[in-house]
Amino acid sequence: MTEAIEITTFRLTKGRTCEEFVAGNADVDVWLKKQSGFRSRRIAQRDDGVIVDMLIWASVDDATSAMHSLMDELHDSAVHTLIDQRTVTWTVSSTFHVVDSHR
């Protein structure tokens, strides 16, 4: 099985919380579910305050295409005002090993 992991890290704009960020992503989450190859998303916050936004895609091409489309189609989303754009890092990588729980 081939898939890709997209990881974006960043800090929120001053005074904003992770809870506000998650709520501000309502339109993004709806949009993601319609994208080819989208599998899942997780948002976490590290102890140092950095947000980790992780998405699983069917392929690197799906992830890259969606990222470009998001910036065009959701350019006016309120979520962008919650992110300190100077701190954003974005990577997407093919997976080499997957272990799933079978509970």
MDTraj code that builds the backbone (N, CA, C; nanometers):
import mdtraj as md
import numpy as np

residues = "MET THR GLU ALA ILE GLU ILE THR THR PHE ARG LEU THR LYS GLY ARG THR CYS GLU GLU PHE VAL ALA GLY ASN ALA ASP VAL ASP VAL TRP LEU LYS LYS GLN SER GLY PHE ARG SER ARG ARG ILE ALA GLN ARG ASP ASP GLY VAL ILE VAL ASP MET LEU ILE TRP ALA SER VAL ASP ASP ALA THR SER ALA MET HIS SER LEU MET ASP GLU LEU HIS ASP SER ALA VAL HIS THR LEU ILE ASP GLN ARG THR VAL THR TRP THR VAL SER SER THR PHE HIS VAL VAL ASP SER HIS ARG".split()
xyz = np.array([
    [0.0849, -0.1179, 0.0000],
    [0.0000, 0.0000, 0.0000],
    [0.0890, 0.1236, 0.0000],
    [0.0648, 0.2118, -0.0948],
    [0.1371, 0.3378, -0.1016],
    [0.0479, 0.4468, -0.0451],
    [0.1055, 0.5329, 0.0338],
    [0.0350, 0.6508, 0.0812],
    [0.1373, 0.7572, 0.1138],
    [0.0884, 0.8755, 0.1482],
    [0.1780, 0.9860, 0.1793],
    [0.1333, 1.0522, 0.3088],
    [0.2320, 1.1053, 0.3794],
    [0.2074, 1.1794, 0.5030],
    [0.2446, 1.3247, 0.4779],
    [0.1494, 1.4132, 0.5008],
    [0.1726, 1.5566, 0.4927],
    [0.1791, 1.6106, 0.6351],
    [0.2866, 1.6810, 0.6666],
    [0.3000, 1.7407, 0.7996],
    [0.3304, 1.8890, 0.7835],
    [0.2439, 1.9696, 0.8435],
    [0.2624, 2.1136, 0.8452],
    [0.2742, 2.1553, 0.9908],
    [0.3759, 2.2348, 1.0211],
    [0.3913, 2.2871, 1.1563],
    [0.3928, 2.4393, 1.1503],
    [0.3466, 2.5015, 1.2569],
    [0.3423, 2.6478, 1.2626],
    [0.3016, 2.6920, 1.4021],
    [0.3181, 2.8197, 1.4259],
    [0.2669, 2.8830, 1.5473],
    [0.1409, 2.9598, 1.5109],
    [0.0539, 2.9732, 1.6074],
    [-0.0666, 3.0524, 1.5884],
    [-0.0332, 3.2001, 1.6071],
    [-0.1180, 3.2862, 1.5504],
    [-0.0985, 3.4287, 1.5726],
    [-0.1186, 3.4563, 1.7216],
    [-0.0542, 3.5594, 1.7685],
    [-0.0522, 3.5911, 1.9118],
    [-0.1937, 3.5970, 1.9699],
    [-0.2093, 3.5287, 2.0818],
    [-0.3358, 3.5295, 2.1534],
    [-0.4367, 3.4256, 2.1079],
    [-0.4072, 3.3517, 2.0024],
    [-0.4996, 3.2505, 1.9513],
    [-0.4729, 3.1159, 2.0167],
    [-0.5760, 3.0313, 2.0257],
    [-0.5634, 2.9007, 2.0890],
    [-0.5821, 2.7888, 1.9873],
    [-0.5373, 2.6710, 2.0243],
    [-0.5544, 2.5535, 1.9385],
    [-0.7034, 2.5265, 1.9179],
    [-0.7831, 2.5468, 2.0203],
    [-0.9270, 2.5260, 2.0086],
    [-0.9871, 2.6199, 1.9032],
    [-0.9422, 2.7463, 1.9008],
    [-0.9887, 2.8405, 1.7991],
    [-0.9445, 2.7947, 1.6599],
    [-0.8219, 2.7434, 1.6516],
    [-0.7716, 2.6958, 1.5234],
    [-0.8554, 2.5793, 1.4718],
    [-0.8838, 2.4831, 1.5589],
    [-0.9653, 2.3680, 1.5179],
    [-1.1029, 2.4159, 1.4722],
    [-1.1668, 2.5032, 1.5478],
    [-1.2982, 2.5556, 1.5091],
    [-1.2904, 2.6316, 1.3767],
    [-1.1815, 2.7048, 1.3556],
    [-1.1635, 2.7815, 1.2335],
    [-1.1398, 2.6964, 1.1108],
    [-1.1178, 2.5675, 1.1314],
    [-1.0923, 2.4752, 1.0207],
    [-1.2166, 2.4051, 0.9691],
    [-1.3336, 2.4450, 1.0140],
    [-1.4569, 2.3764, 0.9721],
    [-1.4691, 2.3723, 0.8201],
    [-1.4442, 2.4851, 0.7539],
    [-1.4556, 2.4871, 0.6072],
    [-1.3451, 2.4061, 0.5408],
    [-1.2280, 2.4051, 0.6008],
    [-1.1165, 2.3272, 0.5458],
    [-1.1460, 2.1782, 0.5571],
    [-1.1994, 2.1355, 0.6712],
    [-1.2309, 1.9936, 0.6900],
    [-1.3351, 1.9452, 0.5893],
    [-1.4377, 2.0245, 0.5659],
    [-1.5395, 1.9893, 0.4654],
    [-1.4744, 1.9783, 0.3278],
    [-1.3884, 2.0739, 0.2956],
    [-1.3193, 2.0759, 0.1669],
    [-1.2288, 1.9543, 0.1516],
    [-1.1536, 1.9211, 0.2582],
    [-1.0617, 1.8070, 0.2521],
    [-1.1341, 1.6773, 0.2181],
    [-1.2497, 1.6568, 0.2781],
    [-1.3240, 1.5326, 0.2562],
    [-1.3639, 1.5132, 0.1102],
    [-1.3631, 1.6182, 0.0320],
    [-1.3990, 1.6113, -0.1096],
    [-1.2771, 1.5925, -0.2006],
    [-1.1571, 1.5936, -0.1430],
    [-1.0356, 1.5884, -0.2245],
    [-0.9951, 1.4450, -0.2568],
    [-0.9527, 1.4269, -0.3800],
    [-0.9061, 1.2965, -0.4247],
    [-0.7878, 1.2501, -0.3404],
    [-0.7979, 1.1286, -0.2894],
    [-0.6876, 1.0700, -0.2151],
    [-0.6823, 1.1053, -0.0676],
    [-0.7712, 1.1913, -0.0187],
    [-0.7683, 1.2271, 0.1235],
    [-0.8126, 1.1086, 0.2078],
    [-0.7370, 1.0806, 0.3155],
    [-0.7702, 0.9681, 0.4031],
    [-0.8020, 1.0117, 0.5453],
    [-0.7173, 1.0976, 0.6040],
    [-0.7446, 1.1396, 0.7418],
    [-0.6610, 1.2620, 0.7787],
    [-0.7003, 1.3238, 0.8906],
    [-0.6299, 1.4424, 0.9395],
    [-0.6232, 1.4365, 1.0911],
    [-0.5110, 1.4820, 1.1455],
    [-0.4914, 1.4952, 1.2902],
    [-0.4298, 1.6320, 1.3166],
    [-0.4791, 1.7014, 1.4190],
    [-0.4199, 1.8281, 1.4618],
    [-0.3785, 1.8114, 1.6070],
    [-0.2540, 1.8471, 1.6360],
    [-0.2017, 1.8374, 1.7716],
    [-0.1260, 1.9658, 1.8052],
    [-0.1000, 1.9846, 1.9330],
    [-0.0184, 2.0982, 1.9759],
    [0.0918, 2.0464, 2.0662],
    [0.2158, 2.0783, 2.0292],
    [0.3305, 2.0367, 2.1088],
    [0.3383, 2.1191, 2.2366],
    [0.4187, 2.0746, 2.3302],
    [0.4374, 2.1465, 2.4565],
    [0.4910, 2.2878, 2.4356],
    [0.5648, 2.3099, 2.3266],
    [0.6204, 2.4434, 2.3002],
    [0.5222, 2.5346, 2.2268],
    [0.3978, 2.4878, 2.2072],
    [0.2949, 2.5689, 2.1444],
    [0.2821, 2.5513, 1.9947],
    [0.3756, 2.4829, 1.9312],
    [0.3702, 2.4623, 1.7865],
    [0.2554, 2.3673, 1.7519],
    [0.1796, 2.4044, 1.6495],
    [0.0715, 2.3196, 1.5990],
    [0.1295, 2.2219, 1.4978],
    [0.0875, 2.0973, 1.5065],
    [0.1253, 1.9937, 1.4104],
    [-0.0030, 1.9480, 1.3418],
    [-0.0086, 1.9698, 1.2116],
    [-0.1250, 1.9344, 1.1313],
    [-0.0813, 1.8220, 1.0379],
    [-0.1317, 1.6996, 1.0613],
    [-0.0872, 1.5832, 0.9861],
    [-0.2035, 1.5264, 0.9054],
    [-0.1789, 1.5056, 0.7776],
    [-0.2793, 1.4478, 0.6889],
    [-0.2222, 1.3238, 0.6229],
    [-0.3088, 1.2273, 0.6014],
    [-0.2715, 1.1064, 0.5288],
    [-0.3423, 1.1106, 0.3938],
    [-0.2647, 1.0889, 0.2889],
    [-0.3141, 1.0929, 0.1512],
    [-0.2821, 0.9611, 0.0823],
    [-0.3510, 0.9332, -0.0258],
    [-0.3238, 0.8140, -0.1057],
    [-0.1890, 0.8226, -0.1756],
    [-0.1443, 0.9467, -0.2054],
    [-0.0168, 0.9631, -0.2758],
    [0.0395, 1.1031, -0.2523],
    [0.1667, 1.1190, -0.2826],
    [0.2313, 1.2502, -0.2764],
    [0.1643, 1.3455, -0.3747],
    [0.1301, 1.2951, -0.4934],
    [0.0644, 1.3797, -0.5935],
    [-0.0698, 1.4329, -0.5422],
    [-0.1481, 1.3477, -0.4752],
    [-0.2758, 1.3923, -0.4196],
    [-0.2537, 1.5026, -0.3162],
    [-0.1566, 1.4845, -0.2287],
    [-0.1282, 1.5838, -0.1241],
    [-0.0831, 1.7162, -0.1846],
    [0.0072, 1.7094, -0.2802],
    [0.0607, 1.8307, -0.3420],
    [-0.0476, 1.9049, -0.4197],
    [-0.1267, 1.8311, -0.4937],
    [-0.2353, 1.8913, -0.5703],
    [-0.3357, 1.9601, -0.4776],
    [-0.3710, 1.8940, -0.3694],
    [-0.4672, 1.9512, -0.2749],
    [-0.4122, 2.0765, -0.2093],
    [-0.2848, 2.0767, -0.1738],
    [-0.2250, 2.1946, -0.1114],
    [-0.2353, 2.3149, -0.2041],
    [-0.2044, 2.2966, -0.3311],
    [-0.2126, 2.4064, -0.4268],
    [-0.3578, 2.4514, -0.4461],
    [-0.4487, 2.3561, -0.4536],
    [-0.5899, 2.3888, -0.4692],
    [-0.6441, 2.4617, -0.3468],
    [-0.6039, 2.4182, -0.2293],
    [-0.6508, 2.4832, -0.1062],
    [-0.6143, 2.6305, -0.1052],
    [-0.4925, 2.6624, -0.1438],
    [-0.4485, 2.8015, -0.1413],
    [-0.5287, 2.8867, -0.2402],
    [-0.5774, 2.8248, -0.3480],
    [-0.6607, 2.8967, -0.4450],
    [-0.8075, 2.9011, -0.4007],
    [-0.8616, 2.7837, -0.3710],
    [-1.0049, 2.7730, -0.3439],
    [-1.0463, 2.8264, -0.2074],
    [-0.9578, 2.8189, -0.1093],
    [-0.9908, 2.8652, 0.0265],
    [-0.9019, 2.9817, 0.0688],
    [-0.8586, 3.0620, -0.0264],
    [-0.7694, 3.1742, 0.0046],
    [-0.8322, 3.2738, 0.1009],
    [-0.9664, 3.2788, 0.1056],
    [-1.0333, 3.3740, 0.1935],
    [-1.0819, 3.3112, 0.3243],
    [-1.0418, 3.1869, 0.3521],
    [-1.0820, 3.1209, 0.4762],
    [-1.0252, 3.1949, 0.5964],
    [-1.1055, 3.2086, 0.6991],
    [-1.0631, 3.2756, 0.8225],
    [-0.9474, 3.2026, 0.8907],
    [-0.9300, 3.0754, 0.8603],
    [-0.8243, 2.9983, 0.9256],
    [-0.6859, 3.0583, 0.8994],
    [-0.6675, 3.1199, 0.7850],
    [-0.5360, 3.1758, 0.7507],
    [-0.4943, 3.2881, 0.8458],
    [-0.5908, 3.3599, 0.9017],
    [-0.5582, 3.4690, 0.9948],
    [-0.5142, 3.4168, 1.1316],
    [-0.5378, 3.2893, 1.1571],
    [-0.4990, 3.2291, 1.2855],
    [-0.3557, 3.1781, 1.2851],
    [-0.2950, 3.1697, 1.1673],
    [-0.1618, 3.1112, 1.1512],
    [-0.0579, 3.2214, 1.1343],
    [0.0505, 3.2119, 1.2122],
    [0.1651, 3.3013, 1.1912],
    [0.2396, 3.2475, 1.0694],
    [0.2124, 3.3045, 0.9534],
    [0.2632, 3.2538, 0.8264],
    [0.4159, 3.2461, 0.8213],
    [0.4842, 3.3273, 0.8998],
    [0.6319, 3.3256, 0.9007],
    [0.6888, 3.1981, 0.9613],
    [0.6053, 3.1208, 1.0325],
    [0.6541, 3.0027, 1.1038],
    [0.6166, 2.8711, 1.0368],
    [0.5513, 2.8770, 0.9220],
    [0.4984, 2.7571, 0.8569],
    [0.6097, 2.6740, 0.7922],
    [0.6077, 2.5437, 0.8207],
    [0.6886, 2.4469, 0.7465],
    [0.5924, 2.3413, 0.6926],
    [0.6162, 2.2960, 0.5686],
    [0.5274, 2.1993, 0.5048],
    [0.6125, 2.0928, 0.4388],
    [0.5801, 1.9670, 0.4672],
    [0.6479, 1.8557, 0.4010],
    [0.5444, 1.7498, 0.3643],
    [0.5745, 1.6770, 0.2604],
    [0.4940, 1.5607, 0.2240],
    [0.5906, 1.4513, 0.1803],
    [0.5672, 1.3309, 0.2310],
    [0.6596, 1.2194, 0.2056],
    [0.5825, 1.0912, 0.1826],
    [0.6369, 1.0069, 0.0959],
    [0.5803, 0.8735, 0.0771],
    [0.6103, 0.7884, 0.1990],
    [0.5172, 0.7017, 0.2341],
    [0.5410, 0.6118, 0.3472],
    [0.6175, 0.4886, 0.3002],
    [0.6935, 0.4325, 0.3908],
    [0.7679, 0.3096, 0.3627],
    [0.7220, 0.1940, 0.4505],
    [0.6534, 0.2280, 0.5592],
    [0.6111, 0.1242, 0.6527],
    [0.4873, 0.1726, 0.7261],
    [0.3859, 0.0864, 0.7348],
    [0.2620, 0.1194, 0.8041],
    [0.2244, 0.0042, 0.8935],
    [0.1887, 0.0343, 1.0175],
    [0.1351, -0.0649, 1.1099],
    [0.0026, -0.0091, 1.1607],
    [-0.1044, -0.0830, 1.1397],
    [-0.2373, -0.0402, 1.1838],
    [-0.2842, -0.1292, 1.2983],
    [-0.3633, -0.0719, 1.3838],
    [-0.4284, -0.1465, 1.4904],
    [-0.5449, -0.2239, 1.4312],
    [-0.5666, -0.3425, 1.4791],
    [-0.6795, -0.4224, 1.4313],
    [-0.7755, -0.4490, 1.5471],
    [-0.8049, -0.3480, 1.6231],
    [-0.8947, -0.3629, 1.7385],
    [-1.0362, -0.3800, 1.6953],
])
top = md.Topology()
chain = top.add_chain()
for i, resn in enumerate(residues, 1):
    res = top.add_residue(resn, chain, resSeq=i)
    for name in ("N", "CA", "C"):
        top.add_atom(name, md.element.get_by_symbol(name[0]), res)
traj = md.Trajectory(xyz[None], top)
